[in-house]
Amino acid sequence: MVITDYAAIQELIAHGVAEDAGEAAFLAMEAGVDIDMKTSCYANELKPLLEDGKISMEKIDQAVWRVLKLKNKLGLFEDPYRGADESAERKLFCCPAHREKARELAAETVVLLENRDGLLPLNPNSIKKAALIGPYGDSKDLMGLWAVHGNRDDTVTLKEALGEALGEERLLTARGCGYLEDESALGLFGKAGKEEADGQKDAAEAERQLQEAVNAAQKADVVIMALGEHPRQSGEGGSRTQPDIPKIQRQLLEEVRRQGKPIVLVLFSGRPLILTDIRQQADAVLEAWFPGTEGGHGLADIIFGKVNPSGRLTMSFPRCAGQMPVYYSHFQTGRLAGASSHSSRFTSRYLDCPNDPLYPFGYGLSYHKASYGRIRLSSDRLHPNETLRAWVEVANESSVAGVEIVQMYIRDVSGSVVRPVKELKGFCRLELKAGERRTAEFEIRQDMLKFYGKDMEFRAEPGRFQVMIGRNSQEADMAEFTLLGKE
């Protein structure tokens, strides 16, 4: 069963594909779209199209049949509300078991980007005073833009969670500034939010908040900065030409940095941010994304070492806006910088920035230290309909247990159409005890190597392939094998 996205059939008119709603409905029905989400194109136009002989009753019946089959498969004729029950909702919604799972998942999604001199995890027993500074410190806006029906009052803030772990008497807090210099500028708020934003524009109030943050930092042994985008700066309708931390928050961080205290920077965002300068202002950096209802607890578990971070980036972080789009699976260039015989002036490079991202796809640090051995292949040839195995030994060379996310990438060296320099084809989670060695094993099959060639046939083409296994898309050992043709 095929359904459109929101208002997509009607938007064929805006895209210039259809002249009016009737033509839009005709094109959608001809393309096999069964349900028109939100608009009235099908409701108003299918009958006239049928009467004019432009579409057949058989085509409409086929669409209706696919919808009915799905409803039947889901059991909606017997249970139209799919098990919805108000008493069950009251019992299960935010119940302890679900909260615990949300806490675990929040901690798993956090990515440790920097940890200079092993600042993290913090030892709560050695801290006399810690300062939590920033607009996200005591914020319940941790669910992100698309948690439309989430109740923010259920959210555990970072302040609440740190207070539980450290003791409220040892936790100093200061907002320092708002999310943005003018939080009403983007039209994000209703009346209450606008009043709050207008209050923050007062220069005296801004200075008071900043001084409060400085005072807290001066009294603390360590500072935890909670900064990031406004929740509505990301997500649909949240495009930005400069996806960095808002200026007012950068100024707050710089002022706190001047106090000379070690800083743990916790970032909240719905996208990769440009952190090239920011990361120099902190000793440890945690990308929290929007971690949800139990986000505060999940972060506290990471900060104090109850959980060893294992999150890895699913998007590359650029060094500057001019690099975007930047992604690991790009096509190869004809004049690769550092490897081309051409003069460096005429190779594919930036004059003012390295080509590689600040943090690559798959990147993430942990509290343990893992080393990787060489790749071993079961064969250097892969026959059609057979399986090739790849192994790599991973050793935990620390006294801390942790989870290592071992990643396998494959490159098709040449094809009938240009192929990416690498593609993620597998990963595994190795739970490693302190000092333990384990082997990560991957299977490589012919179907994993298929792509659409110049003839638009989906198949794997015989030839050389490179397999790369390592800790992220840039740090990986490589071996080669050959895919053989039909014998």
Secondary structure, DSSP 8 states (H G I E B T S, - for coil): --B-STTTTTHHHHTTS-SSHHHHHHHHHHTT--B--SSSHHHHHHHHHHHTTSS-HHHHHHHHHHHHHHHHHHTTTT-TTTT--HHHHHHHTT-HHHHHHHHHHHHHH-EEEEEGGG--S--GGG-S-EEEESTTTT----S-TT-TT--GGG---HHHHHHHHH-GGGEEEE--S-SSSSTTTT----HHHHHHHHHHT-HHHHHHHHHHHHHHHHH-SEEEEEEE--GGGSSTT---SS-S--HHHHHHHHHHHTTT--EEEEEE-SS----TTGGGG-SEEEE-----TTHHHHHHHHHTTSS------SS-B-SSGGG-S--TT-B--SSBTTT-SS-GGGSB--SSS-SS-SB-TT--B-SS-EEE---EES-SEE-TT-EEEEEEEEEE-SSS-EEEEEEEEEEES--SS--BS-EEEEEEEEEE-TT-EEEEEEEEEGGGG-EE-TT--EE---EEEEEEEESSSSSEEEEEEEE----
